[in-house]
Each structure stands twice: as structure tokens, then as C-alpha cells.
Amino acid sequence: MCGNFFNRKFSSVSVCFFLFSFLFSACGLENLVFLNPPENVVEVNFGNENRVLDEIRFVTGDNSGVTDFNFQGTAIYYKIFDDEQAARDSYNYITSNNSSSDISAAASSIINAKKYSPLISELSTNSVLVAGNSVNVRIRLNRVGNGTEYPSGIFINDVFQSYPRRHYQAGASKLGFEFSRGNDKDKNPIPQQTDYDVSMRSASNNDGKWYVDLWAFSQGLDNSYTYSYSRAVHLGCIKIEESEYDN
């Protein structure tokens, strides 16, 4: 009977898919979940000098077809560097993982290897998880000028939701990205080497320049509470200079 089965004119692709599916289920392994990644609308370039352009914009992936899986939404992760080359090196490392056969490898390297922190909002201590499919997201970490025309904030389909905040440490005050030495220094302190969302070469930042590198990916949990991630998408690297501090 088995001989008759394989004597039928099946394509090699069909046979391979059948064998893979049979072995996968026979071994009791979990089904792989492939999530669609967000789509970057505009990537903020490294070293960008035009503050007006320092705005993250992307569209969340359409994962409406994913079933039997707890799709949580689109996560945004960041890390603050005091050196542009260090930020570029981190970008190159994560990008190299994106070419891996493991679709979750880049996101895992962001969280575990490079120790990026989840972006949070003023309203929550949890990471910014944008729910929904094909949702337009716009985020500005710090305002430009007086903030009237280009205010900071998290906007969903162009509707203001909240302000972006650093994931400084568990249970700590929600700290902003509009670094200050003046009256607002408690809410927007200048990054320190001991902050776990910061990567610094030394205890002092001599040129006063910071580089906030940001990535996004879709994420969710399967029935065994194992995370799956989509391919990671680079949102950009935003430079903040000492001359822009709120003094």
C-alpha cells in the first residue's frame, strides 16, 4: 500500500511538505507561528540633523489570519547610546540575526543579547504593545521648538494616546526623553552609565550627544506560553544633543 501511495505522481515539494508535517506532528512538537512584521513608513537615519524628521512612523503587521495563538501586538524596543558607532554596531549585529533561518532570532537578540528596553508610555509600566492589524503608528520622543507644531507623543491613526517614556527600571518613575538640567530634570534626567537602558563608553559623555536606537516586531504566545516574534524592523536612530536639553 505504501508503495502504491508513493508511485502516484506527487511533486517533490508536496512529498516533502507531507513528510515534514507528519514528522512534526508525530514528534509532538509545537507548530511554528510565523507572524507578519510591522512595515516601516519612514526610517530615521543615523546622525540625522533635521529634528523635524525625528519621527517614527510605521504600520503594524496584519496578523488577523493567525489562529490558536495569543497575538499580543507590536512591541517597540530601544536603547540609548553615547556613541554613534556603538549604535551602528548594535544595528549591524541585530540585522545579521534577521537573516537567520529562525525568524525570531533578531527580536530575541534585541531582548536578550543587546539588552534593549521596551518603550513604555506615561499611562502604563508595560511595554508599548500596539494592538490591531494595519494600524498607523507615529511616535516622537521629544518635541521640536515650543512643541506646538511638533509635539512629543504616541499617536495611533493620528490620534494622540500618551507620551513615550523610558523603561528605566522596575517600579521607577516614568522618565522622558526630553533630557533636562533645569526644573524638569527629575522627570527627564540626563542618562547615566548606571541606567540599564543606556550603553556608555565611560562615566561621562564628553560631547553631550545621545543616540536612541529603536526597533519593532510583532509578538505573541502559543499554548505552551512560548513567545514567537516576527522579523524585527529598524525604526531608526534618533540623535539628541546637549544643545537641545531643556535647561
Phi and psi restraints in degrees (value plus and minus 20) as a CYANA .aco file:
   2 CYS   PHI     -83.4   -43.4
   2 CYS   PSI     -57.6   -17.6
   3 GLY   PHI     -84.0   -44.0
   3 GLY   PSI     -63.1   -23.1
   4 ASN   PHI     -80.8   -40.8
   4 ASN   PSI     -57.6   -17.6
   5 PHE   PHI     -82.3   -42.3
   5 PHE   PSI     -68.9   -28.9
   6 PHE   PHI     -97.7   -57.7
   6 PHE   PSI     -32.5     7.5
   7 ASN   PHI     -98.7   -58.7
   7 ASN   PSI     -32.3     7.7
   8 ARG   PHI     -89.4   -49.4
   8 ARG   PSI     138.3   178.3
   9 LYS   PHI    -105.3   -65.3
   9 LYS   PSI      56.1    96.1
  10 PHE   PHI    -114.7   -74.7
  10 PHE   PSI     126.9   166.9
  11 SER   PHI     -93.3   -53.3
  11 SER   PSI     137.5   177.5
  12 SER   PHI     -82.0   -42.0
  12 SER   PSI     -53.0   -13.0
  13 VAL   PHI     -86.0   -46.0
  13 VAL   PSI     -62.6   -22.6
  14 SER   PHI     -83.3   -43.3
  14 SER   PSI     -63.7   -23.7
  15 VAL   PHI     -83.3   -43.3
  15 VAL   PSI     -64.7   -24.7
  16 CYS   PHI     -82.7   -42.7
  16 CYS   PSI     -60.1   -20.1
  17 PHE   PHI     -85.8   -45.8
  17 PHE   PSI     -60.7   -20.7
  18 PHE   PHI     -81.6   -41.6
  18 PHE   PSI     -68.4   -28.4
  19 LEU   PHI     -82.8   -42.8
  19 LEU   PSI     -60.3   -20.3
  20 PHE   PHI     -83.0   -43.0
  20 PHE   PSI     -65.6   -25.6
  21 SER   PHI     -84.0   -44.0
  21 SER   PSI     -60.8   -20.8
  22 PHE   PHI     -84.7   -44.7
  22 PHE   PSI     -68.8   -28.8
  23 LEU   PHI     -85.2   -45.2
  23 LEU   PSI     -56.9   -16.9
  24 PHE   PHI     -84.1   -44.1
  24 PHE   PSI     -64.4   -24.4
  25 SER   PHI     -95.1   -55.1
  25 SER   PSI     -54.2   -14.2
  26 ALA   PHI     -86.8   -46.8
  26 ALA   PSI     -52.0   -12.0
  27 CYS   PHI    -103.2   -63.2
  27 CYS   PSI     -23.3    16.7
  28 GLY   PHI      54.8    94.8
  28 GLY   PSI       2.3    42.3
  29 LEU   PHI    -103.3   -63.3
  29 LEU   PSI     134.6   174.6
  30 GLU   PHI     -91.8   -51.8
  30 GLU   PSI     126.6   166.6
  31 ASN   PHI     -88.8   -48.8
  31 ASN   PSI     120.2   160.2
  32 LEU   PHI     -92.8   -52.8
  32 LEU   PSI     120.3   160.3
  33 VAL   PHI    -133.2   -93.2
  33 VAL   PSI      97.8   137.8
  34 PHE   PHI    -123.0   -83.0
  34 PHE   PSI      93.1   133.1
  35 LEU   PHI    -117.6   -77.6
  35 LEU   PSI     123.7   163.7
  36 ASN   PHI     -96.8   -56.8
  36 ASN   PSI     113.2   153.2
  37 PRO   PHI     -99.5   -59.5
  37 PRO   PSI     144.5   184.5
  38 PRO   PHI     -86.6   -46.6
  38 PRO   PSI     141.4   181.4
  39 GLU   PHI    -132.4   -92.4
  39 GLU   PSI     101.3   141.3
  40 ASN   PHI     -94.5   -54.5
  40 ASN   PSI     109.8   149.8
  41 VAL   PHI    -107.9   -67.9
  41 VAL   PSI     -69.5   -29.5
  42 VAL   PHI    -158.8  -118.8
  42 VAL   PSI     103.4   143.4
  43 GLU   PHI    -114.0   -74.0
  43 GLU   PSI     105.6   145.6
  44 VAL   PHI     -93.2   -53.2
  44 VAL   PSI     101.5   141.5
  45 ASN   PHI     -91.4   -51.4
  45 ASN   PSI     129.4   169.4
  46 PHE   PHI     -80.1   -40.1
  46 PHE   PSI     116.1   156.1
  47 GLY   PHI      51.9    91.9
  47 GLY   PSI      -4.1    35.9
  48 ASN   PHI     -77.1   -37.1
  48 ASN   PSI     112.9   152.9
  49 GLU   PHI    -120.7   -80.7
  49 GLU   PSI     -29.3    10.7
  50 ASN   PHI    -117.0   -77.0
  50 ASN   PSI      82.5   122.5
  51 ARG   PHI     -81.9   -41.9
  51 ARG   PSI     -47.8    -7.8
  52 VAL   PHI     -80.7   -40.7
  52 VAL   PSI     -51.1   -11.1
  53 LEU   PHI    -104.0   -64.0
  53 LEU   PSI     -23.3    16.7
  54 ASP   PHI     -98.7   -58.7
  54 ASP   PSI      42.9    82.9
  55 GLU   PHI    -154.8  -114.8
  55 GLU   PSI     103.9   143.9
  56 ILE   PHI     -98.7   -58.7
  56 ILE   PSI     112.7   152.7
  57 ARG   PHI    -161.8  -121.8
  57 ARG   PSI     105.6   145.6
  58 PHE   PHI    -173.1  -133.1
  58 PHE   PSI     147.3   187.3
  59 VAL   PHI    -136.8   -96.8
  59 VAL   PSI     110.0   150.0
  60 THR   PHI     -85.9   -45.9
  60 THR   PSI     130.2   170.2
  61 GLY   PHI     -88.2   -48.2
  61 GLY   PSI     131.6   171.6
  62 ASP   PHI    -109.7   -69.7
  62 ASP   PSI      83.2   123.2
  63 ASN   PHI    -135.7   -95.7
  63 ASN   PSI       9.9    49.9
  64 SER   PHI     -86.2   -46.2
  64 SER   PSI     -41.0    -1.0
  65 GLY   PHI    -106.1   -66.1
  65 GLY   PSI     -23.0    17.0
  66 VAL   PHI    -100.0   -60.0
  66 VAL   PSI     102.6   142.6
  67 THR   PHI    -139.2   -99.2
  67 THR   PSI     143.9   183.9
  68 ASP   PHI      32.6    72.6
  68 ASP   PSI      22.6    62.6
  69 PHE   PHI    -177.6  -137.6
  69 PHE   PSI     118.0   158.0
  70 ASN   PHI    -107.7   -67.7
  70 ASN   PSI      65.9   105.9
  71 PHE   PHI     -95.1   -55.1
  71 PHE   PSI     100.8   140.8
  72 GLN   PHI    -113.6   -73.6
  72 GLN   PSI     -47.6    -7.6
  73 GLY   PHI     112.4   152.4
  73 GLY   PSI    -181.7  -141.7
  74 THR   PHI    -124.7   -84.7
  74 THR   PSI     102.2   142.2
  75 ALA   PHI    -117.0   -77.0
  75 ALA   PSI     127.8   167.8
  76 ILE   PHI    -142.3  -102.3
  76 ILE   PSI     107.0   147.0
  77 TYR   PHI    -142.7  -102.7
  77 TYR   PSI     130.0   170.0
  78 TYR   PHI    -163.9  -123.9
  78 TYR   PSI     143.2   183.2
  79 LYS   PHI    -168.9  -128.9
  79 LYS   PSI     122.8   162.8
  80 ILE   PHI    -120.7   -80.7
  80 ILE   PSI     105.6   145.6
  81 PHE   PHI    -135.6   -95.6
  81 PHE   PSI     131.7   171.7
  82 ASP   PHI    -121.0   -81.0
  82 ASP   PSI     -12.1    27.9
  83 ASP   PHI    -163.1  -123.1
  83 ASP   PSI     107.0   147.0
  84 GLU   PHI     -83.9   -43.9
  84 GLU   PSI     -59.5   -19.5
  85 GLN   PHI     -84.8   -44.8
  85 GLN   PSI     -57.6   -17.6
  86 ALA   PHI     -83.1   -43.1
  86 ALA   PSI     -58.8   -18.8
  87 ALA   PHI     -86.0   -46.0
  87 ALA   PSI     -60.2   -20.2
  88 ARG   PHI     -85.3   -45.3
  88 ARG   PSI     -60.4   -20.4
  89 ASP   PHI     -82.3   -42.3
  89 ASP   PSI     -61.0   -21.0
  90 SER   PHI     -85.0   -45.0
  90 SER   PSI     -62.3   -22.3
  91 TYR   PHI     -78.4   -38.4
  91 TYR   PSI     -65.1   -25.1
  92 ASN   PHI     -84.0   -44.0
  92 ASN   PSI     -59.4   -19.4
  93 TYR   PHI     -84.1   -44.1
  93 TYR   PSI     -67.1   -27.1
  94 ILE   PHI     -85.3   -45.3
  94 ILE   PSI     -61.0   -21.0
  95 THR   PHI     -81.6   -41.6
  95 THR   PSI     -58.0   -18.0
  96 SER   PHI     -84.2   -44.2
  96 SER   PSI     -51.8   -11.8
  97 ASN   PHI     -93.4   -53.4
  97 ASN   PSI     -45.2    -5.2
  98 ASN   PHI     -86.0   -46.0
  98 ASN   PSI     -41.1    -1.1
  99 SER   PHI    -108.5   -68.5
  99 SER   PSI     -17.8    22.2
 100 SER   PHI     -90.3   -50.3
 100 SER   PSI     136.5   176.5
 101 SER   PHI     -89.2   -49.2
 101 SER   PSI     -38.0     2.0
 102 ASP   PHI    -107.8   -67.8
 102 ASP   PSI      90.1   130.1
 103 ILE   PHI     -84.2   -44.2
 103 ILE   PSI     -43.2    -3.2
 104 SER   PHI    -109.7   -69.7
 104 SER   PSI     -20.6    19.4
 105 ALA   PHI     -81.7   -41.7
 105 ALA   PSI     -63.0   -23.0
 106 ALA   PHI     -85.7   -45.7
 106 ALA   PSI     -65.6   -25.6
 107 ALA   PHI     -81.9   -41.9
 107 ALA   PSI     -61.0   -21.0
 108 SER   PHI     -83.4   -43.4
 108 SER   PSI     -57.7   -17.7
 109 SER   PHI     -89.4   -49.4
 109 SER   PSI     -52.8   -12.8
 110 ILE   PHI     -82.8   -42.8
 110 ILE   PSI     -64.4   -24.4
 111 ILE   PHI     -99.4   -59.4
 111 ILE   PSI     -67.6   -27.6
 112 ASN   PHI    -115.2   -75.2
 112 ASN   PSI     -63.5   -23.5
 113 ALA   PHI    -104.2   -64.2
 113 ALA   PSI     -70.3   -30.3
 114 LYS   PHI    -109.7   -69.7
 114 LYS   PSI     -28.7    11.3
 115 LYS   PHI      36.9    76.9
 115 LYS   PSI      23.7    63.7
 116 TYR   PHI     -88.9   -48.9
 116 TYR   PSI     137.8   177.8
 117 SER   PHI    -129.2   -89.2
 117 SER   PSI     127.7   167.7
 118 PRO   PHI     -92.6   -52.6
 118 PRO   PSI     113.4   153.4
 119 LEU   PHI     -88.5   -48.5
 119 LEU   PSI     114.5   154.5
 120 ILE   PHI    -137.8   -97.8
 120 ILE   PSI     154.6   194.6
 121 SER   PHI    -136.7   -96.7
 121 SER   PSI     149.5   189.5
 122 GLU   PHI     -85.0   -45.0
 122 GLU   PSI     -41.5    -1.5
 123 LEU   PHI    -112.6   -72.6
 123 LEU   PSI     -29.7    10.3
 124 SER   PHI    -169.1  -129.1
 124 SER   PSI     131.8   171.8
 125 THR   PHI    -112.0   -72.0
 125 THR   PSI     -26.7    13.3
 126 ASN   PHI    -104.9   -64.9
 126 ASN   PSI     143.1   183.1
 127 SER   PHI     -84.2   -44.2
 127 SER   PSI     133.8   173.8
 128 VAL   PHI     -89.2   -49.2
 128 VAL   PSI      85.7   125.7
 129 LEU   PHI    -131.6   -91.6
 129 LEU   PSI      84.4   124.4
 130 VAL   PHI    -100.6   -60.6
 130 VAL   PSI      93.8   133.8
 131 ALA   PHI    -102.4   -62.4
 131 ALA   PSI     138.1   178.1
 132 GLY   PHI      79.5   119.5
 132 GLY   PSI     144.2   184.2
 133 ASN   PHI    -129.6   -89.6
 133 ASN   PSI     117.4   157.4
 134 SER   PHI      35.7    75.7
 134 SER   PSI      25.4    65.4
 135 VAL   PHI    -114.9   -74.9
 135 VAL   PSI     114.7   154.7
 136 ASN   PHI    -101.9   -61.9
 136 ASN   PSI     105.0   145.0
 137 VAL   PHI    -141.3  -101.3
 137 VAL   PSI     116.4   156.4
 138 ARG   PHI    -155.7  -115.7
 138 ARG   PSI     107.6   147.6
 139 ILE   PHI    -153.7  -113.7
 139 ILE   PSI     110.4   150.4
 140 ARG   PHI    -142.2  -102.2
 140 ARG   PSI     100.2   140.2
 141 LEU   PHI     -92.0   -52.0
 141 LEU   PSI     -56.3   -16.3
 142 ASN   PHI    -160.1  -120.1
 142 ASN   PSI     128.9   168.9
 143 ARG   PHI     -94.0   -54.0
 143 ARG   PSI     140.9   180.9
 144 VAL   PHI    -132.1   -92.1
 144 VAL   PSI     110.6   150.6
 145 GLY   PHI      45.4    85.4
 145 GLY   PSI    -153.9  -113.9
 146 ASN   PHI    -101.8   -61.8
 146 ASN   PSI     -22.5    17.5
 147 GLY   PHI      65.6   105.6
 147 GLY   PSI     -20.9    19.1
 148 THR   PHI     -92.9   -52.9
 148 THR   PSI     -66.9   -26.9
 149 GLU   PHI    -104.5   -64.5
 149 GLU   PSI     -55.9   -15.9
 150 TYR   PHI    -149.0  -109.0
 150 TYR   PSI      55.4    95.4
 151 PRO   PHI     -99.9   -59.9
 151 PRO   PSI     136.9   176.9
 152 SER   PHI     -95.2   -55.2
 152 SER   PSI     136.9   176.9
 153 GLY   PHI     134.6   174.6
 153 GLY   PSI     148.6   188.6
 154 ILE   PHI    -128.7   -88.7
 154 ILE   PSI     101.3   141.3
 155 PHE   PHI    -139.7   -99.7
 155 PHE   PSI     108.8   148.8
 156 ILE   PHI    -131.5   -91.5
 156 ILE   PSI     100.0   140.0
 157 ASN   PHI      29.7    69.7
 157 ASN   PSI      22.4    62.4
 158 ASP   PHI      48.2    88.2
 158 ASP   PSI      -6.3    33.7
 159 VAL   PHI    -127.4   -87.4
 159 VAL   PSI     105.4   145.4
 160 PHE   PHI     -82.3   -42.3
 160 PHE   PSI     114.3   154.3
 161 GLN   PHI    -132.2   -92.2
 161 GLN   PSI     -70.8   -30.8
 162 SER   PHI    -190.2  -150.2
 162 SER   PSI    -197.6  -157.6
 163 TYR   PHI    -121.9   -81.9
 163 TYR   PSI     121.4   161.4
 164 PRO   PHI     -92.3   -52.3
 164 PRO   PSI     123.0   163.0
 165 ARG   PHI    -157.2  -117.2
 165 ARG   PSI     134.9   174.9
 166 ARG   PHI     -96.5   -56.5
 166 ARG   PSI     124.2   164.2
 167 HIS   PHI    -110.6   -70.6
 167 HIS   PSI      58.3    98.3
 168 TYR   PHI     -89.8   -49.8
 168 TYR   PSI     -74.4   -34.4
 169 GLN   PHI    -187.5  -147.5
 169 GLN   PSI     138.2   178.2
 170 ALA   PHI     -78.1   -38.1
 170 ALA   PSI     108.3   148.3
 171 GLY   PHI      58.7    98.7
 171 GLY   PSI     -20.6    19.4
 172 ALA   PHI    -101.2   -61.2
 172 ALA   PSI     147.8   187.8
 173 SER   PHI     -81.8   -41.8
 173 SER   PSI     131.2   171.2
 174 LYS   PHI     -98.3   -58.3
 174 LYS   PSI      91.4   131.4
 175 LEU   PHI    -118.8   -78.8
 175 LEU   PSI     123.4   163.4
 176 GLY   PHI    -117.4   -77.4
 176 GLY   PSI     158.8   198.8
 177 PHE   PHI    -122.0   -82.0
 177 PHE   PSI     -19.7    20.3
 178 GLU   PHI    -110.8   -70.8
 178 GLU   PSI      53.0    93.0
 179 PHE   PHI     -73.3   -33.3
 179 PHE   PSI     120.2   160.2
 180 SER   PHI    -163.2  -123.2
 180 SER   PSI     124.9   164.9
 181 ARG   PHI    -126.3   -86.3
 181 ARG   PSI     -27.2    12.8
 182 GLY   PHI    -116.9   -76.9
 182 GLY   PSI    -159.2  -119.2
 183 ASN   PHI     -84.9   -44.9
 183 ASN   PSI     -40.9    -0.9
 184 ASP   PHI    -120.3   -80.3
 184 ASP   PSI      -5.2    34.8
 185 LYS   PHI     -86.9   -46.9
 185 LYS   PSI     -44.0    -4.0
 186 ASP   PHI     -93.1   -53.1
 186 ASP   PSI     -53.0   -13.0
 187 LYS   PHI    -110.0   -70.0
 187 LYS   PSI     -46.3    -6.3
 188 ASN   PHI    -152.7  -112.7
 188 ASN   PSI      40.3    80.3
 189 PRO   PHI     -87.4   -47.4
 189 PRO   PSI     133.3   173.3
 190 ILE   PHI     -89.6   -49.6
 190 ILE   PSI     115.1   155.1
 191 PRO   PHI     -75.9   -35.9
 191 PRO   PSI     125.9   165.9
 192 GLN   PHI    -141.6  -101.6
 192 GLN   PSI     138.3   178.3
 193 GLN   PHI     -81.1   -41.1
 193 GLN   PSI     -48.3    -8.3
 194 THR   PHI    -102.7   -62.7
 194 THR   PSI     -29.0    11.0
 195 ASP   PHI     -90.8   -50.8
 195 ASP   PSI     111.4   151.4
 196 TYR   PHI     -99.0   -59.0
 196 TYR   PSI     -22.6    17.4
 197 ASP   PHI    -119.8   -79.8
 197 ASP   PSI      -5.3    34.7
 198 VAL   PHI    -144.0  -104.0
 198 VAL   PSI     121.1   161.1
 199 SER   PHI    -140.5  -100.5
 199 SER   PSI      92.2   132.2
 200 MET   PHI    -143.4  -103.4
 200 MET   PSI     124.9   164.9
 201 ARG   PHI     -92.8   -52.8
 201 ARG   PSI     -54.7   -14.7
 202 SER   PHI    -167.5  -127.5
 202 SER   PSI     159.4   199.4
 203 ALA   PHI     -90.2   -50.2
 203 ALA   PSI     -37.0     3.0
 204 SER   PHI    -144.7  -104.7
 204 SER   PSI     123.4   163.4
 205 ASN   PHI    -122.4   -82.4
 205 ASN   PSI      79.6   119.6
 206 ASN   PHI     -87.2   -47.2
 206 ASN   PSI     -56.3   -16.3
 207 ASP   PHI    -115.6   -75.6
 207 ASP   PSI     -21.8    18.2
 208 GLY   PHI      48.8    88.8
 208 GLY   PSI      -0.3    39.7
 209 LYS   PHI    -126.3   -86.3
 209 LYS   PSI     118.0   158.0
 210 TRP   PHI    -145.8  -105.8
 210 TRP   PSI     129.1   169.1
 211 TYR   PHI    -148.7  -108.7
 211 TYR   PSI      92.8   132.8
 212 VAL   PHI    -118.5   -78.5
 212 VAL   PSI      88.8   128.8
 213 ASP   PHI    -114.8   -74.8
 213 ASP   PSI     111.7   151.7
 214 LEU   PHI    -149.8  -109.8
 214 LEU   PSI     120.7   160.7
 215 TRP   PHI    -154.9  -114.9
 215 TRP   PSI     139.6   179.6
 216 ALA   PHI    -161.3  -121.3
 216 ALA   PSI     131.8   171.8
 217 PHE   PHI    -180.3  -140.3
 217 PHE   PSI     135.3   175.3
 218 SER   PHI    -100.0   -60.0
 218 SER   PSI     127.3   167.3
 219 GLN   PHI    -168.1  -128.1
 219 GLN   PSI     138.7   178.7
 220 GLY   PHI    -192.9  -152.9
 220 GLY   PSI     158.9   198.9
 221 LEU   PHI    -141.6  -101.6
 221 LEU   PSI     121.1   161.1
 222 ASP   PHI    -111.6   -71.6
 222 ASP   PSI    -193.1  -153.1
 223 ASN   PHI     -85.8   -45.8
 223 ASN   PSI     -39.7     0.3
 224 SER   PHI    -115.6   -75.6
 224 SER   PSI      -7.5    32.5
 225 TYR   PHI      41.5    81.5
 225 TYR   PSI      13.3    53.3
 226 THR   PHI    -119.4   -79.4
 226 THR   PSI     112.4   152.4
 227 TYR   PHI     -95.4   -55.4
 227 TYR   PSI     122.9   162.9
 228 SER   PHI    -144.1  -104.1
 228 SER   PSI     123.3   163.3
 229 TYR   PHI    -148.1  -108.1
 229 TYR   PSI     135.3   175.3
 230 SER   PHI    -105.2   -65.2
 230 SER   PSI     158.5   198.5
 231 ARG   PHI     -78.3   -38.3
 231 ARG   PSI     119.6   159.6
 232 ALA   PHI    -102.0   -62.0
 232 ALA   PSI     121.4   161.4
 233 VAL   PHI    -137.0   -97.0
 233 VAL   PSI     107.7   147.7
 234 HIS   PHI     -98.0   -58.0
 234 HIS   PSI     101.7   141.7
 235 LEU   PHI    -107.5   -67.5
 235 LEU   PSI     -44.7    -4.7
 236 GLY   PHI     118.5   158.5
 236 GLY   PSI     156.7   196.7
 237 CYS   PHI    -148.7  -108.7
 237 CYS   PSI      96.3   136.3
 238 ILE   PHI    -120.0   -80.0
 238 ILE   PSI     106.5   146.5
 239 LYS   PHI    -113.9   -73.9
 239 LYS   PSI     114.7   154.7
 240 ILE   PHI    -143.3  -103.3
 240 ILE   PSI     104.0   144.0
 241 GLU   PHI    -126.3   -86.3
 241 GLU   PSI     137.0   177.0
 242 GLU   PHI     -78.8   -38.8
 242 GLU   PSI     -55.1   -15.1
 243 SER   PHI     -85.1   -45.1
 243 SER   PSI     -35.6     4.4
 244 GLU   PHI    -117.7   -77.7
 244 GLU   PSI     -21.1    18.9
 245 TYR   PHI     -81.0   -41.0
 245 TYR   PSI     127.3   167.3
 246 ASP   PHI    -102.9   -62.9
 246 ASP   PSI      75.2   115.2
